[in-house]
């Protein structure tokens, strides 16, 4: 019976997400399949629907997106590594600034204890920060809620900002990159094997976002070696976007606004600070780095690695660059945040 309810919850979540994605697609809204699914499942979750999206299901679909992103790596892209290194250093500056500002926001204005405020303020690392924050004496529910709200807000707002404010032609992002043909059955089998092996290896060596970055790295190698020329069919990519978007919305199942309404509002404010800081930082640093400021904004915006890379794809921007810099952002947060916390000496939740 429990297994049946679990399957029914997954089926309901995918169905609600697919309906939302279809509506957004018919309305010609940006990133229709992912944003539509995210919006529909968030509303359904807040309404009390028994949604469920297990980690393995989401991981499988994120691996599909990672494989898609791998096809954006070309020999020409690898020739830009010097720019990538300089941008990676700039990313660290953004991480420090955003964490500092948002920590003070949560602590001074929101009344969070210092531990909860610090681990809620990092621009990335939802799962890792909740675990480390709890072990350090913080409130894991507030930390997780702050990060989940950040992802929801930034993933939803940024595409509309880029389309309606920046005037960029952002599309649905449901097809192969760079005009690649649809992969043959043999090529799809090779890509599936690469995704599975990449996920296993990345998880073995404890790389953050292993379900995305492992398949991305292995598929990138396959494309660079010219073993495969085609990309995943758009139907598979659209389905993966539905699952990824639905997984974001399903995080809000069981949320009690009466008990956590203040935390949600604070998280919205923190998301606004991070986005405004990312916009200003990108404007200031892009000319120095010789990078388009919209590309740098996508690399900075802490809305989720897979989600930001998909936005880059929809704009026909350098998804390889965006995903690589997001890896730098996430790894710097996961590795440095606990060290910085211990250095600050905040050992108690005060």
C-alpha positions, 0 to 999 in steps of 0.5 A, a space after each residue: 500500500 505504501 509503495 502504491 501511494 508513493 507511485 501515485 504521488 510521483 505520477 500525480 507530480 509528473 502529471 501536474 508538472 506536464 499540465 503546467 508545462 503544456 500551458 506555459 508552452 501554449 502561452 509561449 512563455 520562456 523555459 515553458 516546460 521547466 517553469 510551467 511544471 515548477 509553477 503548477 506543482 508549487 501551487 498544487 503543493 501549497 494547496 495540499 496535494 500529495 506530491 512526491 518526487 524522489 531523488 533518484 527520479 530527479 537525478 535520472 532526469 538531471 543526468 539527461 540534462 547533463 548529457 545535453 549540456 555536454 554537447 556544448 563542449 567543443 574544441 573552440 570552447 576549450 580555447 577559452 579556458 583563460 577567460 574561465 579561470 579569471 571568471 572563476 576567481 570573480 565567482 569567489 568574490 560574489 560568493 563572499 559578498 552575497 553570503 556576507 550581506 544575506 547573513 546580516 539580513 537574516 540575522 539582523 532583520 530576520 532574527 535568525 540565530 547566527 548559525 541558521 543565518 549563515 547557512 541560509 545565506 550561502 548562494 548555493 548548496 541546499 542539501 549540504 548547507 542544511 546538513 552542515 548547518 544542523 550539525 552546527 546547531 542551526 535550524 535545518 528546516 529554515 535553512 532548507 526552506 531559505 534555499 528552496 525559496 531562493 531556487 524557486 524565485 530566481 529560476 522563475 524570475 530570471 528568464 522573465 527579467 532576461 526576456 522582458 527587461 533585457 530584451 533577449 529572445 529566450 525560448 523554450 530550450 527543449 531541443 539539441 544544442 547548436 543545431 545538432 541532429 537527433 542522435 541515432 539509437 546507437 548514439 543514444 545508447 552510448 550517451 546513456 552509458 556515458 551518463 550512467 558511468 559519469 554519475 557513478 564516478 562523480 558520486 564516487 569521488 564526491 563531486 557536488 551535483 554528481 547527477 549533473 556534472 558526471 554525465 556532463 563531463 563524460 558526454 563532453 568527452 564523447 562529443 570532443 572525441 567525435 564519437 557522437 554527433 547527435 543530441 537527445 530528442 526534444 521530447 526527452 529533454 522536455 520531459 526532463 525539464 518537467 521532472 526538474 521543475 516539478 521537483 522544485 515545486 514538490 519541495 513545498 509539500 507540507 509547508 505551513 505558511 502560518 508557522 513559516 510565513 516569516 521565513 518564506 518572506 525573508 527568503 524572498 527578500 534574500 533572493 532579491 538581494 542575491 539577484 540584484 547583487 548578481 546583476 550589479 556584479 556582472 555589470 561591473 566585472 564583465 568588461 574587465 573579464 571580456 565576457 558578455 554581462 548576461 552570460 556572466 549573470 547566468 554564471 553568477 545567479 544562484 538559481 540552481 546549476 541545471 536550471 541556469 544552464 538551461 536558461 543559457 541554452 535557451 539563449 544560445 549562450 555558452 552553456 559549457 561556460 555557465 555550467 563550469 562556473 556554476 560548478 566553481 560556485 557550488 564547490 567553493 560554497 561546499 568546501 569553504 563555507 564550513 571552514 569559514 564558519 569555524 574560522 568565525 567561531 560561531 559555535 552556538 546558535 545565538 
